[in-house]
């Protein structure tokens, strides 16, 4: 697996109240792109299926989550019109074994498959691990 991706998926599941097991056989011998993208798509599909008909469900959600010095905000619309704006301001090339460019890509893939409109911003923080994790937790709260 991809350790930091596993950590982010765990944070998303825990703070959104999901119970899930994710298993992925990927092509990590090439890079982390397809594994990250496919996990985002699979979770987005599962979310959409679990949500079912959106009738009776609150359409809009928002959440804030801190992690030490980092603070992130997420706003969600169960619009059935997939669109995402992800602004995390990450500076490093990698966190653990995950390319930082894959972190917003995971969220975009999830958003597309779940057919949501999602805005996630990291408002402050200097540690990329904290910035990323607070973003996933904020999204969990918004969902």
N, C-alpha and C positions, 0 to 999 in steps of 0.2 A: 504494500500500500504506500500511500504518500502521507507520512506522519502528520504534517501540519494541516493537510486537507482533512484528514480524519478528525483532528482536533476541532477544526471549524465546523464540520458537519455535526459533531457531537454537541458543540455549543448551540448551534441552530436548533437541533432536536430538543435538547434539554430545556432551553428557555422558551420554546414554543409549545412545550407539552407533548411532543411527538414521541412515540415509541417506535423505533425503527432499527433495522439491521441493514447495512449496506455492504454488498459484496460486489467487487468489480475485478475483472481480469482484464488488464490493459496491456499496452505496449510501452511500459516504462523503460524498456531497453532503448527506445527512441527518445522519448521525453515525457513530460507530465501533461501535455496538452489534452490528448484524447481521454485519458482517465479522468481528469478534472472536468472536462466538458460533459462526458457521458454521465458522470455522477450528478452533475447539475441538471441534466435533461431527465434522468431517471427520477430524481427527487421532485422535480417540477411536475412530471407526469403523475407521480403518486399523489402529490398535493392536489392536483386538479381532479383526479379520480375520487380522492377522499372527500373533497369539498362537494362534489356532485353538483346538483342544481344550486345556483347561488341564491335562490329565493329564500327569504327569511334570514339571510346572513348579512351582518353589517358590512357594507361595501367598502368603507374606508377604514384604515387603521394607521396608527403611527406609534413610534416608540423611540425612546432615547435609552442608551446604555453606556455607562462608563466602564473603563478598565484602567485603574490607576489614573495616569495623566491624560488618557485618551477619552474622548466623548464622541459618540456617533448618533446620528438621527436617521430613521428610516420612515418613509411614508409609502403606503400601499393602497392601491385601488384594485378591487376585484373586477376589473373593467372588461375582461375578455379581449382586450386590445394590448398585446404585449409590447412593452416599451420599458427601457431601464436607463437610468442615469446613475452611474456609480462613480463617486468622487472620493477616493480614499487617501490620495496624496502620499502613496508609498514611495519610499526613496531607495530601498535596497533592491538588489537583483533577486534574491531568494530569501525565504524564511524557512529554515530547516531544509527540507528537500522539495519545497514547492516554489516555483517561479512566481514572483510577485505579480506578474502580468496575468497569471491564471486566476488570481483571487477575484478581481472584478469579472473575469470571463465566466467563472463558476456561477456568480450571481446573475449575470446576463443570461446564461443557459437555463438556469432555474426559472427565471422570470419568463422567458420565451415559452418554455414548455408548460408552465403553469398558467400562461395567458394572463399575466398580471401587468399592471403598471407599477413600477417600483423606483423610488428615488432613495439612494443611500449616500449619506455624506459623513465623512469623519470631520468633525468640527475643530478638534484640537488634539494634540498629542505628538510625541516625538519618537516613540518606539513603534516600529511597523507591526510587530506582533500584537501590541496592544491596540493599535489603530484597526487592524483587521478583525481581531476578536470582538472589539466593541461594536463594529459594524454588523457582524453576524448576529450578535446578541440583540442589537437594536432591531434588526429585521425580524428576529424571532418574536420580540415583544409586539411589533407592528402586526404580525400575522395572527 
